[in-house]
């Protein structure tokens, strides 16, 4: 099964089932004839930007908000919007084209990298605050690699 078909199947399952955890989603997919590893499912869920929301009954379940389905991924934004990255200590400054910093910062936040505490965006500059200064080079390289077409 292609990745695109698998993504469609996952979205279809979530439209018809209240899925509360990854293992439950794997099981529903398996019963529907789609075998998927936990690693692949985790990646698919991240790429689909699935989030856990709390229902009226107080039970959290996975959802794919309509407004997020059309939001471009960081990997698709960086090749055209990235200018440079440089930092010191806990701080990484990412330069973008004029007007693109907020979009790119939202993409960085969406990635939920464990090394990143948060971002602050202006017009063409993003301040990325890192949890540990030792992560600076790793995060900078990751962004630069993603920016390479």
C-alpha positions as CSV (number, residue, x, y, z in Angstrom):
1,X,0.0,0.0,0.0
2,X,1.4,3.4,-0.9
3,X,2.0,6.1,1.7
4,X,-0.7,8.3,0.2
5,X,-3.2,5.4,0.3
6,X,-2.3,4.6,3.9
7,X,-2.7,8.3,4.9
8,X,-6.1,8.3,3.3
9,X,-7.0,5.1,5.2
10,X,-5.9,6.6,8.5
11,X,-8.0,9.8,8.0
12,X,-11.0,7.7,7.0
13,X,-10.6,5.6,10.2
14,X,-10.5,8.7,12.3
15,X,-13.7,10.0,10.6
16,X,-15.6,6.9,11.7
17,X,-13.9,5.8,15.0
18,X,-12.9,7.6,18.2
19,X,-9.3,6.4,18.5
20,X,-7.7,7.1,21.8
21,X,-4.2,5.8,21.3
22,X,-1.8,4.6,18.6
23,X,-2.2,0.9,19.4
24,X,-5.9,1.2,19.0
25,X,-5.4,2.9,15.6
26,X,-3.0,0.1,14.5
27,X,-5.6,-2.5,15.5
28,X,-8.5,-0.8,13.6
29,X,-6.2,-0.5,10.6
30,X,-5.2,-4.2,10.9
31,X,-8.8,-5.3,11.1
32,X,-9.5,-3.3,8.0
33,X,-6.7,-5.0,6.2
34,X,-3.9,-2.5,6.6
35,X,-0.8,-3.8,8.4
36,X,1.5,-1.0,9.7
37,X,4.4,-0.9,12.1
38,X,4.3,1.3,15.1
39,X,7.2,3.4,13.7
40,X,5.5,3.9,10.4
41,X,2.2,4.8,12.1
42,X,4.0,7.3,14.3
43,X,5.6,9.0,11.3
44,X,2.2,8.9,9.4
45,X,0.4,10.5,12.3
46,X,3.0,13.3,12.5
47,X,2.9,13.9,8.8
48,X,-0.9,14.0,8.9
49,X,-0.6,16.5,11.9
50,X,-2.9,14.5,14.0
51,X,-3.6,15.9,17.4
52,X,-5.3,14.6,20.5
53,X,-8.5,16.6,21.4
54,X,-10.7,16.1,24.4
55,X,-14.3,15.1,23.5
56,X,-17.4,16.3,25.3
57,X,-17.3,13.1,27.3
58,X,-13.8,14.1,28.6
59,X,-12.0,11.3,26.7
60,X,-9.1,12.4,24.5
61,X,-9.0,11.1,20.9
62,X,-7.1,11.7,17.7
63,X,-8.3,14.3,15.3
64,X,-7.1,16.0,12.1
65,X,-8.3,19.6,12.3
66,X,-9.4,21.0,8.9
67,X,-7.4,24.2,9.3
68,X,-4.2,22.1,9.9
69,X,-4.7,19.7,7.0
70,X,-3.7,22.4,4.5
71,X,-0.8,23.8,6.6
72,X,2.5,23.2,4.8
73,X,5.2,21.1,6.5
74,X,8.5,22.6,7.6
75,X,10.3,20.5,5.1
76,X,8.3,22.0,2.3
77,X,8.7,25.6,3.6
78,X,12.4,25.8,4.3
79,X,13.8,25.2,0.7
80,X,12.1,28.5,-0.5
81,X,11.9,30.6,2.7
82,X,15.2,29.9,4.6
83,X,18.1,32.3,4.4
84,X,20.5,31.3,7.2
85,X,20.9,30.1,10.8
86,X,23.4,31.0,13.5
87,X,23.5,30.8,17.2
88,X,25.2,30.8,20.5
89,X,24.4,28.9,23.7
90,X,20.7,28.2,24.1
91,X,19.8,30.6,21.2
92,X,19.5,29.9,17.5
93,X,18.6,32.8,15.1
94,X,17.0,31.7,11.9
95,X,16.7,34.2,9.0
96,X,13.9,33.9,6.5
97,X,12.6,35.9,3.5
98,X,10.6,39.0,4.5
99,X,7.3,38.1,6.0
100,X,8.0,34.3,6.3
101,X,9.3,34.1,9.9
102,X,6.0,33.4,11.6
103,X,5.1,30.6,9.1
104,X,8.5,29.0,9.5
105,X,8.4,29.4,13.3
106,X,5.0,27.7,13.4
107,X,6.5,24.8,11.4
108,X,9.4,24.5,13.8
109,X,7.0,24.5,16.7
110,X,4.9,21.9,15.0
111,X,7.8,19.5,14.7
112,X,8.0,19.3,18.5
113,X,11.7,18.6,18.5
114,X,12.7,17.7,22.1
115,X,15.7,20.1,21.9
116,X,13.5,23.1,21.2
117,X,11.8,24.9,24.1
118,X,10.0,27.4,21.8
119,X,10.3,30.0,19.1
120,X,9.7,33.8,18.8
121,X,9.1,35.2,15.3
122,X,9.4,38.7,13.8
123,X,9.1,39.5,10.2
124,X,12.2,37.8,8.8
125,X,13.9,36.5,12.0
126,X,13.1,33.7,14.3
127,X,14.6,33.2,17.8
128,X,14.7,29.5,18.6
129,X,15.3,28.8,22.3
130,X,17.0,25.5,23.0
131,X,16.7,23.4,26.2
132,X,20.5,22.6,26.1
133,X,23.3,24.6,24.5
134,X,24.8,21.3,23.3
135,X,21.8,20.9,21.0
136,X,22.6,24.0,19.0
137,X,24.7,22.4,16.3
138,X,22.3,19.5,15.9
139,X,19.2,21.7,15.5
140,X,21.0,24.2,13.2
141,X,22.2,21.3,10.9
142,X,18.7,19.8,10.9
143,X,17.2,23.0,9.7
144,X,20.0,23.6,7.1
145,X,19.5,20.0,5.7
146,X,15.8,20.5,5.5
147,X,16.3,23.8,3.7
148,X,18.5,22.1,1.0
149,X,16.3,21.4,-2.0
